[in-house]
Amino acid sequence: MADALGRTVLHRDRYARRWGLGDRKEPVSETPAVVLMSGDPTLPLAYAPFESSTTSSIPSVLNIRSRGAFSPPEFEEIAPHYEVSVGHVLPPSLEDANAGEDHGTSQLLPVSWQRMNHDESLTDRELAPEILVLTDALQLASQPGKLPLAIATLKHRFPGALLWTPGLGGPDNLSVLVSMGVDLFDLGRCHEAAANGVLLTAWGPRRPLDHEETSIEAQAVQMMKSLDEVRASLVAGQLRTLANRQSLSSPRLVEHLRRHHECTTQRTGNLASHRPSSTEFPCFSANALTDPLVEDWERFMTSNYRTPEPVTEVMILLPCSARKPYRLSKSHSQFRRAIASTGCHEVMMTSPLGLVPRDLEDVWPAANYDVPVTGAWSADELNRVRRMLTALVERTGYRRIINHTNMDLSSLDVEVVNTRGSDGATHHDALARLSAAVSDAKSAFELRNQKNNLRLKEHFKSIARKTTQTDAWCSDLVVRGKVPRWRLELNGVQVAVWSIDRNGFSFSRAAIDLLHEHGALKEVHLHDDVSWKGDVFAQMVKEADSSIRSGDDVRVLQAGHCIGLARATAFGWEWSGTPGTLAKSHQRKKTS
């Protein structure tokens, strides 16, 4: 397999990936990384796994050679090496013209905007390149929306390939391009900076200080520092924050990032459904309002969320808190003592998520977002809350809203009782008004408190609708145990427990048939001739739901039978061709 590139995903975040190159147990290099070319300084293998050259012939030939032993199974010789013909390509502005010279096709696949629009061979499902080269990336970057669209299209079509955008990347845009899905870079812009006597840093080009150099060697050091920052942010799950910060150094980067967010929102299978409870979702700037995860939350709340049946009469709108989940905060402890009822639907007003119902305060991202609490609201934040409130009121049909925020709800077509007044939310007079309003609503609508186990069941049914596609499997379950590790049982048999480590269900083997019977969870189909003994690998998968999210529990089927459950580590867009582990085995049926 001297022509194969051994690689495995070490960390992933939406479209960004940190690949390990070589033996997956002991990678000798990783991405994002640099492709060295003529005139470049020699960089360590850890930063520069490949070198490239292009012939001056017509058509030209592109060569990429490995600098390390990346080829399985022995990983002993310096390999693989690739070459491919690169034809003359018309600029992206002439996309309607099907002309120019054809690109070659091999494990090294050159692709242009024109080829993406006219070459039907790219749709061949057998085509599985290991390195993609977007040859006209520089030209695409100057035309609004085309670069993010081209990258997103290539990632979905060839999920297992490394992507190189020649001449485009540098220390000042590395995190933005990596977040969009680019894996390989070069020192082209570093050479340009050196020629102009400026230093290209992670935050843009600048004049050097007296003690600084602008040589290509100094520029390469800046590139390696940026690679370290991006790799570290991928490991920590905070690439989004770094990319947002870096984008502010250039209006073009802001545009690229916004267009990329649009592409992400328009596609499925690129977000997470569960993250470890320790993971933060930072929302420190207005950029958070347009983040695909936030827009996905609004879309769910306005179109798919269903209020638990016992609390559809009266909503209590409350302010959020800095601590998550809200119920553990001091302010919400005071609210709940004042409310002293489980017969109303408690909904929190917050930014950037807009609204978070009490029954979903434990799930991602509601339990993990971090936002500065100032009490001041922008017009965009208030508009999101209004949109979501209007949709929730229309879909639920509340008969009264008890408003304990300072937001004006007069536009809603429902009776509103304001309890906040001019006082703070936890002022004793405001709490007294809240308590009186709840007592009046209980009397007016004959609201009854829910028994704790039934309230918890409705709580978990709501989470099931969000994370497992249906709550039908919960109908006959009983909630037992103690906070916070509740058990869900069927006829005395444990079906699931609530995991505080991942803020989600952890299913037992007894849940396999129950979940399958009710069509809960997305499906992954294995080839009939494979034996599933450990994790789910790409070569085992016959078909998978493209909307799978990282963290999803999935049903594993083979020959039409559900044989177990797995937990997705890869996003849905990766399942059609990414080498390595796609899901971790969670529960398997015993074989007779």
C-alpha positions in Angstrom: 0.0 0.0 0.0 2.8 2.4 -0.9 0.4 4.8 -2.5 -1.9 5.0 0.5 -1.8 7.8 3.1 -2.2 6.5 6.6 -4.3 9.1 8.5 -6.8 9.2 11.4 -8.8 12.1 12.9 -7.4 13.0 16.3 -9.8 15.9 17.0 -12.7 17.5 15.1 -14.9 20.5 15.4 -17.6 20.9 12.7 -15.6 21.0 9.5 -12.2 21.4 11.1 -10.1 18.4 11.8 -6.7 17.6 13.3 -5.4 14.6 11.4 -2.7 12.3 12.6 -0.5 11.2 9.7 1.2 7.7 9.7 0.5 4.9 12.1 -2.7 5.9 13.9 -1.3 4.6 17.2 1.8 6.8 16.9 1.4 9.5 14.2 4.7 11.2 13.1 3.0 14.4 11.9 -0.3 16.0 11.9 -2.5 18.7 10.4 -3.2 21.5 9.9 0.3 21.7 8.4 2.5 23.2 5.7 3.3 21.9 2.2 6.9 23.0 1.5 7.9 24.3 -1.9 11.1 25.6 -3.6 12.8 28.4 -1.7 11.1 27.5 1.6 13.1 27.0 4.8 13.2 23.4 6.0 10.6 23.0 8.7 10.3 20.1 11.2 8.3 17.1 10.0 5.7 17.8 12.7 4.8 21.1 10.9 5.5 20.2 7.3 4.6 16.6 6.3 4.7 17.2 2.5 6.7 19.0 -0.1 5.5 20.0 -3.6 6.7 21.1 -7.0 5.1 21.9 -10.3 6.8 21.4 -13.7 7.0 24.1 -16.4 5.7 21.9 -19.1 2.3 22.3 -20.8 0.1 20.9 -19.3 2.0 21.2 -16.0 2.4 18.3 -13.6 1.9 18.8 -9.9 4.0 16.6 -7.5 3.4 16.1 -3.8 6.0 14.0 -1.9 5.8 12.8 1.7 8.6 13.8 4.1 7.7 11.0 6.5 6.7 7.3 6.5 3.0 7.7 6.2 2.1 4.6 4.1 0.5 1.5 5.8 0.9 -1.2 6.8 4.6 -1.1 7.8 5.2 2.7 7.9 8.8 2.1 7.1 9.5 3.9 3.8 9.1 7.6 3.0 5.8 7.6 1.2 3.4 8.1 -0.4 4.2 10.3 -3.4 1.7 11.7 -5.9 1.7 13.4 -9.3 -1.1 14.6 -11.5 -1.6 16.7 -14.6 -2.9 20.2 -13.9 -4.6 21.6 -17.0 -5.1 25.2 -17.9 -8.3 26.4 -16.2 -10.4 29.4 -16.9 -11.0 31.9 -14.0 -14.1 31.4 -11.8 -15.8 34.4 -13.3 -16.1 32.3 -16.5 -17.8 29.4 -14.8 -20.5 29.0 -17.5 -17.8 28.3 -20.1 -17.0 24.6 -20.3 -13.5 25.0 -21.8 -9.8 24.9 -20.9 -7.7 21.8 -20.4 -8.9 18.9 -18.2 -7.3 18.3 -14.8 -5.9 14.8 -14.2 -7.5 12.4 -11.7 -5.6 10.4 -9.1 -5.2 10.1 -5.4 -4.0 13.7 -5.7 -7.0 15.4 -7.2 -6.8 19.0 -8.5 -10.2 20.7 -8.5 -11.2 24.2 -9.7 -14.5 26.1 -9.6 -14.9 25.4 -13.3 -14.3 21.6 -12.8 -16.8 21.5 -10.0 -19.4 22.9 -12.3 -18.7 20.9 -15.4 -16.7 17.7 -14.7 -19.2 14.9 -14.2 -16.4 12.4 -13.2 -16.3 14.1 -9.8 -19.7 12.5 -9.0 -18.2 9.0 -9.4 -18.8 7.3 -6.0 -15.6 5.2 -6.5 -13.5 8.4 -6.6 -11.8 8.7 -3.3 -8.7 11.0 -3.4 -6.4 11.4 -0.4 -5.4 15.0 -1.1 -7.6 17.6 -2.8 -6.0 20.8 -4.3 -8.4 23.7 -4.8 -6.3 25.2 -7.6 -8.1 28.5 -7.9 -8.6 29.2 -4.2 -7.0 32.6 -4.5 -9.4 33.8 -7.2 -12.4 32.3 -5.4 -11.5 34.2 -2.3 -12.0 37.5 -4.1 -15.5 36.6 -5.2 -18.2 36.9 -2.5 -19.4 33.5 -1.2 -17.6 31.3 -3.7 -14.7 30.1 -1.5 -16.8 29.0 1.5 -19.3 27.3 -0.9 -16.5 25.5 -2.8 -14.9 24.2 0.4 -18.1 23.0 1.9 -19.1 21.2 -1.3 -15.7 19.5 -1.5 -15.8 18.5 2.2 -19.2 16.8 1.8 -18.2 15.1 -1.5 -14.7 13.9 -0.4 -14.8 13.7 3.4 -11.7 11.5 3.7 -9.4 13.8 1.8 -7.0 16.5 3.0 -7.7 19.9 1.4 -5.0 22.3 0.3 -5.7 25.8 -0.9 -2.4 26.9 -2.6 -1.3 30.5 -1.9 -4.3 31.4 0.3 -3.3 30.6 3.8 -1.0 32.4 6.2 -0.6 33.0 10.0 -3.2 35.7 9.8 -6.1 33.6 8.4 -5.1 30.1 9.5 -7.8 29.6 12.2 -10.6 30.9 9.9 -9.6 28.6 7.0 -9.1 25.6 9.3 -12.6 26.2 10.7 -13.9 26.2 7.1 -12.2 22.8 6.5 -8.8 23.5 5.0 -6.1 21.1 6.2 -2.9 22.0 4.3 -1.2 25.4 3.7 2.0 26.8 2.2 4.4 29.7 2.7 3.4 31.7 -0.4 2.0 34.7 1.5 4.9 34.5 4.0 7.3 35.0 1.0 5.2 38.0 -0.1 5.4 39.5 3.4 9.1 39.0 3.5 9.5 40.7 0.1 7.6 43.7 1.3 9.4 44.0 4.6 6.4 43.3 6.9 5.9 40.6 9.5 2.8 38.4 8.9 1.5 37.5 12.3 -1.6 35.7 13.5 -3.3 39.1 13.8 -2.4 40.5 10.4 0.7 42.1 8.8 2.6 44.8 10.6 5.8 46.7 10.5 8.6 44.9 12.5 9.9 46.2 15.7 13.6 47.1 15.9 14.6 43.6 17.2 12.4 41.7 14.7 13.3 40.3 11.3 11.1 39.9 8.3 13.1 37.1 6.6 11.3 34.1 5.3 12.7 32.1 8.3 11.1 34.6 10.7 7.8 34.4 8.7 7.9 30.6 9.0 8.3 30.9 12.8 5.1 32.9 12.8 3.4 30.3 10.7 4.4 27.5 13.1 3.2 29.5 16.1 -0.2 29.9 14.4 -0.3 26.2 13.7 0.3 25.5 17.4 -2.5 27.9 18.4 -5.0 26.3 16.0 -4.0 22.8 16.9 -4.4 23.6 20.6 -7.8 25.2 20.1 -9.0 22.1 18.2 -7.9 20.0 21.2 -9.7 22.3 23.6 -12.8 22.6 21.4 -12.4 26.3 21.1 -11.4 26.9 17.5 -14.6 28.9 16.9 -13.5 31.5 19.5 -10.0 31.8 17.9 -11.5 32.1 14.4 -13.9 34.8 15.5 -11.1 36.8 17.0 -8.8 36.4 14.0 -11.5 37.3 11.5 -11.7 40.8 13.0 -8.3 41.6 11.5 -9.7 41.7 8.0 -13.1 42.6 6.4 -12.6 39.7 3.9 -12.1 37.2 6.7 -15.4 38.4 8.4 -17.1 37.9 5.1 -15.7 34.4 4.6 -16.7 33.4 8.2 -20.2 34.7 7.8 -20.6 32.9 4.4 -19.2 29.8 6.0 -21.8 30.0 8.8 -24.5 30.3 6.1 -23.2 27.1 4.4 -23.1 25.3 7.7 -26.6 26.3 8.6 -28.0 25.2 5.2 -26.5 21.7 5.6 -27.1 18.9 8.1 -24.7 16.7 10.0 -22.1 19.3 11.0 -23.1 20.2 14.6 -22.9 18.3 17.9 -25.8 17.0 19.9 -23.9 16.3 23.1 -20.7 17.6 24.5 -19.0 16.8 27.8 -20.5 18.8 30.6 -17.2 20.5 31.2 -17.2 22.0 27.6 -18.0 25.7 27.4 -19.7 27.3 24.5 -18.3 30.9 24.7 -20.7 33.6 23.6 -18.7 36.7 24.3 -19.5 38.8 21.2 -22.3 39.6 18.9 -20.9 37.0 16.5 -22.6 34.3 18.7 -26.0 35.5 17.5 -25.3 34.1 14.0 -23.4 31.0 15.0 -24.9 27.9 13.3 -25.5 26.2 16.7 -27.5 29.2 18.0 -29.6 29.4 14.8 -30.1 25.6 15.0 -31.5 26.1 18.5 -33.9 28.8 17.4 -35.0 26.6 14.5 -35.8 23.7 16.8 -37.6 25.9 19.4 -39.8 27.6 16.8 -40.6 24.5 14.7 -40.1 21.3 16.6 -40.3 22.0 20.4 -43.4 20.8 22.2 -44.3 22.0 25.7 -44.8 19.2 28.2 -48.5 18.5 28.3 -49.1 19.1 32.1 -47.9 22.8 31.8 -49.5 24.1 28.7 -51.9 26.6 30.5 -49.5 29.1 32.0 -46.0 30.2 31.2 -43.6 31.9 33.6 -41.0 33.9 31.8 -37.9 34.3 33.9 -34.4 35.9 33.4 -31.5 33.6 33.0 -28.5 33.2 35.3 -24.7 33.1 34.9 -24.6 29.6 36.4 -25.8 26.6 34.4 -28.1 24.8 34.7 -30.1 27.7 35.9 -31.8 25.9 38.8 -28.5 25.7 40.6 -28.1 29.4 40.7 -29.0 31.6 43.8 -31.5 33.7 41.8 -33.4 30.7 40.4 -33.5 29.1 43.9 -35.3 32.3 45.0 -37.6 32.2 41.9 -38.6 28.6 42.6 -39.4 29.2 46.2 -41.6 32.1 45.2 -43.3 30.1 42.5 -43.8 27.1 44.8 -45.6 25.2 42.0 -44.9 22.7 39.3 -48.1 23.4 37.4 -46.6 26.2 35.2 -44.1 26.1 32.4 -40.9 27.9 33.3 -39.1 29.4 30.4 -35.9 31.5 30.6 -35.1 34.5 28.5 -31.4 34.5 27.5 -28.9 35.5 24.9 -27.8 34.3 22.4 -30.2 31.3 22.6 -33.3 33.4 23.0 -35.5 31.1 25.1 -34.6 28.0 27.1 -37.4 26.0 28.7 -36.8 24.5 32.1 -37.2 21.0 30.7 -34.2 21.5 28.3 -31.9 23.4 30.6 -29.7 20.3 31.0 -28.9 19.7 27.3 -26.2 21.1 24.9 -25.8 24.0 24.3 -28.2 25.4 27.0 -26.3 23.8 29.8 -22.9 24.9 28.5 -23.1 28.4 27.0 -21.2 31.2 28.7 -22.3 34.8 28.1 -21.5 38.1 29.9 -24.4 39.1 32.1 -24.9 42.9 31.8 -28.6 43.3 31.8 -28.4 45.3 28.5 -30.0 43.8 25.4 -29.3 44.6 21.8 -32.1 44.9 19.2 -31.0 41.6 17.5 -31.1 39.8 20.9 -34.6 41.1 21.6 -35.8 40.3 18.1 -34.8 36.7 18.5 -36.6 36.4 21.8 -39.8 38.0 20.3 -39.7 35.6 17.3 -39.3 32.6 19.6 -41.9 33.7 22.1 -44.4 34.4 19.3 -43.9 30.9 17.9 -44.0 29.2 21.3 -47.2 31.0 22.3 -48.9 30.2 19.0 -47.9 26.5 19.0 -48.7 25.9 22.7 -51.8 28.0 23.2 -50.9 29.3 26.7 -53.8 31.1 28.4 -51.6 33.4 30.5 -48.0 34.5 30.7 -46.5 35.6 34.0 -43.7 37.9 32.9 -40.9 38.3 35.5 -38.6 40.0 33.1 -38.4 43.6 32.0 -39.4 42.8 28.4 -42.5 44.3 26.9 -44.9 41.4 25.9 -47.8 43.6 24.8 -47.5 42.4 21.2 -48.4 38.8 22.2 -52.0 37.6 21.7 -52.3 36.3 25.2 -53.0 37.7 28.7 -49.8 38.9 30.3 -49.3 39.6 34.0 -46.1 41.6 34.7 -44.5 41.0 38.1 -41.1 42.6 37.8 -42.1 46.3 37.8 -39.2 48.6 38.4 -37.5 46.2 40.8 -34.7 43.7 40.3 -35.8 40.2 39.6 -34.8 39.0 43.1 -36.1 42.0 45.0 -38.4 40.9 47.7 -41.3 43.0 46.4 -40.9 41.5 42.9 -40.7 38.0 44.3 -43.9 38.7 46.3 -45.7 39.8 43.1 -44.4 36.7 41.4 -45.7 34.5 44.1 -49.1 36.2 44.1 -49.4 35.9 40.3 -48.7 32.2 40.4 -51.2 31.7 43.2 -53.9 33.5 41.2 -53.1 31.5 38.1 -53.4 28.2 40.1 -56.8 29.2 41.3 -58.0 30.6 37.9 -56.9 27.6 35.8 -57.1 24.9 38.5 -53.4 24.1 38.1 -52.1 21.1 40.1 -48.7 20.3 41.2 -47.1 17.3 39.5 -45.7 14.4 41.4 -42.0 14.5 41.3 -41.5 11.3 39.4 -44.2 12.3 36.8 -42.6 15.8 36.5 -39.2 14.2 35.9 -40.7 11.8 33.3 -42.1 14.8 31.3 -38.7 16.4 31.7 -37.0 13.4 30.2 -39.6 13.0 27.5 -38.9 16.6 26.4 -35.2 15.8 26.2 -36.0 12.6 24.3 -37.9 14.6 21.7 -34.8 16.8 21.3 -32.1 14.2 21.2 -33.7 10.9 20.1 -36.3 12.1 17.6 -39.3 10.8 19.6 -40.5 10.3 23.1 -42.6 7.2 22.3 -40.1 4.9 23.9 -40.6 6.8 27.2 -44.4 6.2 27.5 -44.3 3.2 29.8 -41.1 4.1 31.7 -40.8 4.9 35.4 -38.2 7.3 36.8 -36.4 6.1 39.9 -33.2 6.9 41.8 -31.8 10.0 43.3 -30.6 13.4 41.9 -28.6 13.7 39.7 -28.3 10.1 38.5 -31.9 9.3 37.6 -32.8 5.8 36.2 -35.4 5.2 33.6 -36.9 1.7 34.1 -39.4 -0.5 32.2 -41.0 -3.2 34.3 -38.2 -3.0 36.9 -35.5 -3.2 34.2 -33.1 -0.3 33.7 -33.4 1.1 30.2 -31.3 4.3 30.7 -29.6 6.5 33.2 -29.2 10.2 33.1 -25.4 10.9 32.6 -24.3 14.2 34.1 -20.9 13.7 32.4 -22.4 14.2 28.9 -25.8 15.8 29.8 -27.6 13.0 28.0 -29.0 9.5 28.3 -26.8 6.5 28.7 -28.7 3.5 27.4 -28.5 -0.1 28.7 -28.6 -3.2 26.5 -32.3 -3.5 27.4 -33.0 -0.3 25.5 -31.9 -1.7 22.1 -35.2 -3.3 21.0 -37.3 -0.6 22.7 -35.6 2.2 20.8 -35.7 0.2 17.5 -39.4 -0.5 18.0 -40.3 3.2 18.2 -37.8 4.4 15.6 -35.8 6.4 18.1 -32.3 7.5 17.1 -30.8 7.7 13.7 -29.7 4.6 11.8 -26.3 3.2 10.7 -26.3 0.1 8.5 -23.3 -2.2 8.4 -22.3 -4.4 5.5 -23.8 -7.9 5.9 -20.4 -9.7 5.8 -18.7 -7.7 8.6 -18.3 -8.8 12.2 -18.9 -5.9 14.6 -16.8 -6.4 17.6 -15.5 -3.0 18.6 -15.9 0.5 17.3 -17.6 1.4 14.0 -15.1 2.1 11.2 -15.7 3.6 7.8 -15.1 0.4 5.9 -17.8 -1.4 7.9 -20.5 1.1 7.0 -22.9 0.4 4.1 -25.2 3.4 4.7 -25.6 6.1 7.4 -28.0 8.9 8.1 -26.3 12.1 6.7 -27.9 14.2 9.5 -26.0 12.4 12.3 -24.5 14.8 14.8 -21.3 14.3 16.8 -22.4 12.8 20.1 -25.6 11.2 18.8 -26.6 7.8 20.0 -27.3 5.7 16.9 -29.0 2.4 16.2 -26.6 -0.1 14.4 -28.4 -2.3 11.9 -27.2 -5.3 9.9 -29.2 -7.3 7.4 -32.3 -5.4 8.6 -31.9 -6.2 12.3 -30.9 -3.9 15.1 -27.8 -5.4 16.7 -26.8 -2.6 19.0 -26.2 1.0 19.8 -23.1 3.2 19.2 -22.2 6.8 20.0 -21.1 8.9 17.0 -17.7 10.6 17.2 -17.8 11.8 13.6 -20.3 14.3 12.0 -22.8 13.0 9.4 -20.9 14.7 6.5 -17.9 12.5 7.3 -19.6 9.1 7.3 -19.4 8.5 3.5 -15.6 8.3 3.4 -13.6 9.3 6.4 -11.0 6.7 7.5 -10.8 5.7 11.1 -13.4 5.5 13.9 -16.8 7.0 13.2 -18.6 5.8 16.3 -17.8 4.2 19.6 -19.6 1.0 20.5 -22.0 1.5 23.3 -24.2 -1.6 23.6 -24.4 -4.8 21.5 -26.8 -7.6 21.6 -25.4 -10.9 22.9 -24.9 -13.4 20.1 -26.5 -16.8 20.7 
